[in-house]
Amino acid sequence: MYELKKIFDHLASLERELDEAYLIQEVLNLGVTSVIAGLDAEYKRCVIIPIKLPIERTEYDRFPKWNGLSIVQEKHVNTLANGEKRWFLIFKENNKFTNINDEIIIHIFDDICKSVQTETVLPRIFDEIKIVLRKWEDFFHKIEGNPISKQILQGLFGELLFLKHLLIEMEECQQIQILNGWYGTDYAEKDFQYKQKFIEIKTSTQQKPYSIRVSSDTQLEKPDDYQLYLCCFMLEVDIQLGKTIKMLIEEIESLLLDDVKTLFKQKLMNIGIIVDLLDNSLLDFYKVRDTLVYEITEQFPIIQSSELPSAVFKVEYSLALDHCVDFKLGIDRLLGKIEVG
């Protein structure tokens, strides 16, 4: 980050003049303008862009606006420019985000700084900020509709375990293709797809005899002319030998090339995950007890949607894995079948 937390903490420690609307410190000098961190009179955190004149209403209305962030245009004395009075476009912390770590605003402002750091034309600076704000608007929409829970994190833990296996098995030059084949973060029907092969990931903390929960009658249905594999990670909670999803994400990031890490973080953000903001109360320490892989063929024991009465829908069922041994293969064999790219 651009040391924004330290900057805001420093500004909060300063004495404020009676007529001083904002305590400010420059973060980026872009030539045509700058990016300034500020605290208003109520100590709400801001990102401030100096502008020569107020932007037109039609342009202003194009900036995404959502609860937690307000956007205003104000004229103030610029204490960084010899007391010159000028206009500012101000992105301000509006109120506390509910059920989200308070430092979320730091991540938003940091994202704004990163997006404009190489821009030298004011319209392009505004365009980049709009892109960032739309991304965060989507993020908040997702977590409001599907808040992060232990169940969601356990399922994601399994997908990340499989992703790590792929990254270790494949070449570094294939990392983008590997991540592009991960569809679980897009709420797709199958978690991974590489060419004509689908892989569905399941996790369970149930002890032997093992079983998994199948969430629909189509989840394990094999499309024609495709191969489908089921990879089950049987987990147990172990605070001494296990690892949290934060730890697993850090391990994956250590395997990724620098330019691929951005794609990985965006994939996580698509489902409302920002690792620094995960609530520790949701983080269990998981250890993999067993990894079980199966090929789903026509004979595999599943409920066929085509055989259900028309009045039956939204079918969920449990699958006893002890009865699927005829379809079993090892994780290494599955990885050997996958072609990336």
N, C-alpha and C positions, 0 to 999 in steps of 0.2 A: 504494500500500500504506500501512498505518498505521505506516510507519517501523519495522516490526518487525525488520528486519535490523539497523538502527542500535541499537534497544533491546537486542536480544540481544547484540550486540557490546559495548555499554556495560555490560551486566550481567556479561559475561565478564571485564571489566577490573576489577571490584570485588573488594575483600577480603571473604572469607566468614567469619562468626563460626563457632566450632566447633560450636555447636548449631543453626546456621541450615540448615534442610533445603532451602530455595529462596531464590535471589536473585530479587526480584520488582519489577515496575514496572507501574502501572496503565495500561491502554491505552484503555479505555472505561468511563465511569460510566453505568450504565443505570438508576439509581435503586433498583430492587429488588435489584440486585446489580451487579457490575462484571466486566469482562474484564481479566485480568492476564496479562502475559507473565512467564515465569519460566525459571530454569535450575536443575535439581536438582544434587545433589552430584556427579554424574558429567558435569555440563554438558550434559545433554540438554535440548533446548528444549521448553517447555510453554506451553499456554494454560490458565489456571486460572480457574474460576468459583466464587466464594464462595457457600456455601449454608448455611442455618440448621441443617438436619439432613440426614443421608445420604438420598439418594433411594432409594425402594423397589427391591427387586431386579428386579421385573417391568419397572419403568421403566428401570432401568440396562441391562437386557438388550436393550432396544430400540435402543440406540446401536450402529450398525454398527462392527464391529471387524475390523481386517485387519492384516496384517504391515506393520510400519513405524510403527504408532500403537498405544499402549496407553491405556486409560481406567481411572483409579483414583479412589477416594474416600478421602481422608485428612484427619486432623485435625491442624492445626498452629497455631502462633502467627502471627497476621496482623500482620506488621511495618508494614503500612500503616494499621492501625487500633489504635494505642496498645497493641500487644502482646496484643490480645484473642485468645483461642484459639477457633478455629471450624473448621467442616468446609469442604472444598474438593472440587469435581469437577475432575479434572485430566486434560487431554488431552496426552499426552506422546510425544515422539519416542522410538520404541522401539529402532530400530536403523537403520542406513544402508539407504536404498533401493538395490537393485542396478540397475545400468545406467541410473540416472536421476540427473540433476543433484542434488547435495546440497541445493540451495536449494528443492527441492520442498516441504519442510515449511513454509517461509515462505509459499508460495502457499496451502497448506491453511489455515494459521492466519489468514492475511489474509482468506480466503474466509469463515471463521467470523466474524471481526469484522464484515465487511460484512453478513452475513446477519442479525445480531442488533442492528445499530446503532440501529434505531428501535423495538426491542421493549422493553416495560416490564413484561411479565408473565412470570414464571419458566417456566411450562409452554410458552409460545410461544417463549421463548428456547431451551429444550431441543428443541422441534420443529424450529426452524430449523437448529440444529446437526446434527440427525439427517439432514435433507435434504442438507446440505453433505457430510456423511460418506458418505452413499449415493452421491452424485455422484462423489466421489473413489474410492469402492470400485469403481464401474463403470469409471472411468478406468483404474485399475490392472489390472482384469480385461482390458480391451481391449488394453493395451500388452503384457501378458504373453502373450496369445494371438496378437498380430500386431505384433511389435516394429517400430518405425520404421526404415525402410531408405532408401537412396538411391532405390530403385525406387519406393517408396511416395511419397516426397517429389516425385519427378519427375512422377508422375501427378497429385498434388495441385496442383503448379505449374500444370499445364494447366487444371484446374478453376478455380483462382483467377484465371488470365488471363481466362477466359471470364466469370467473375463480375465482374471489373473492367470488362470491356466493357459488361456489362449495367448496372452502376451508373452508368457515364458516360453511357450512352444514355438511360436512363430518368429519371423524376422522383424527387426526394428522397422524396416521400411514398409511393413504391412500394418503398422499400428493404426493408421487412419482407417484402413479398410476393416480392421477388426472392430473398431469403435462404431463405424458406420453400419456394421452388421448387428449391432446391439439395439434391438427394438423395444425392449422392456420398458425403457424410459418414455417411449411414445405411446404406451398403453396399447400396443399391438397385440394381435391374437397369440403370436408366438414370440418368445423372448429373444431368440437369435435366429438369423438367417444368413447362410453363406451358400450362394448359388442354389442348388436344388435341395439343400438340407436345412431343415428347421430343427431347433433345439429348444425344448421347453424345460425350464428350471423349477424345481420344487424344493422346499425346505420343510423340515419337521423336527420338533424337539421330542417327539414321542419315542419311547424306548421300544425294544423288541417285544412282540412282532411288529415290524415297521409297516406303516401305512401313510398315505398322503391324501390330501383333500383335493379333488378335482372340481374346479369352480363352475364348469359348464359342460354341457353335452358335446360341445365342439372343441374344447380346449385340447384334447388329445386325438382329435380327428385328423387323419393324415390326408392332405390334399393329393389329388391324382398327380402322378408323375413327379412327386416329391418324396423325400425320405424324412421321417420325423423321429427324433430321439428325445428321450426323457432322462434328464440328469437330476438325481435326488441327492441333496446334501442333508444327511441326518445329523442334527446338531445337538449339543448339550451345553447348558449354561455352566461355565467353569471360570470363576473369577481369578483363579491362579494361572491356568494354562490357556484360557481362551483369549480372544481379541474382540474389540468392539468394531463397529462398522467404521468409526473414525480411523482406527488403526489400519483397517483393511484398505480404506481409501488412500491413506498415506503410503502404504506399500505399493499400491498400483501407480500412484503418481511418481514414485521413485523409479518405476520401470519405463515411464513415458518420456518421449522426446519433448523438449520444451514447447514446440508449436502444437503438439498433440494434447498437452495438458489443458489448453483452453477449450478444446472440443469436449474433453472428458468432464470438465466443470460445467459446461453448458448442458451436457446430457443429464447430469445430476440435478441441475437447476430446473430442467424440464419437469421433474417430479417434485419440485419444492425442497430440494436438498442443497443447503450450503453448509459445508462441514463445520465451519467455525461456529455456526449458530445452532447446531443440534443440541437439544436439551439433554443434559447428562442423565436425567431420570429415565430417558427412553433407551439408554445404551446398555444392553446386556453384553456380557463377555461370552462369546460362542467358541466352542471347540468342535471340530468336525469328527464325529464318531465313525461315520461310514459314508462313502460316496458310491452310489448305486446308479448305474446307467443302463437304459433299456432301449432297444429299437422297437418302435411302434409299427407293427405290421398289421395285415388284415386280421390275423388271428389273435392279436393282443386283446386282453379282456377290458374293453371299454364299453360304455353305453353309446350306441350309435344313434345320432340324432334322426337319421332317416327312418329308424324303427320305432320312434316314439309316437304315441297317439297325438293328433293335432291339438288336443286340449292340454297336453303336458308341455310345459316350458320352464325355463330357468332351473334346469336340473343341476344339482350338486350331489356329489357322491364321494365315498371313500374307496381307495384302491389298496388292497392288501398286497404288499410287494413280495411277500413270501410265495405268492401264487404266480409270480411273473418271471421265475428263474429261467424259463426256456427262452426268454427274450433278452437276457442279460449280457452285457459286454462291459469291459473296463473303461475307465476314463481315458487312459492312454490310447486305447483302440479308437475311441470316438474322436479324439483330437487328431489322430492320424488320418481320419476320413475327411476332415474338414479342409476345404480349399478356400483360401481367402484371396480376394482380388478378382 
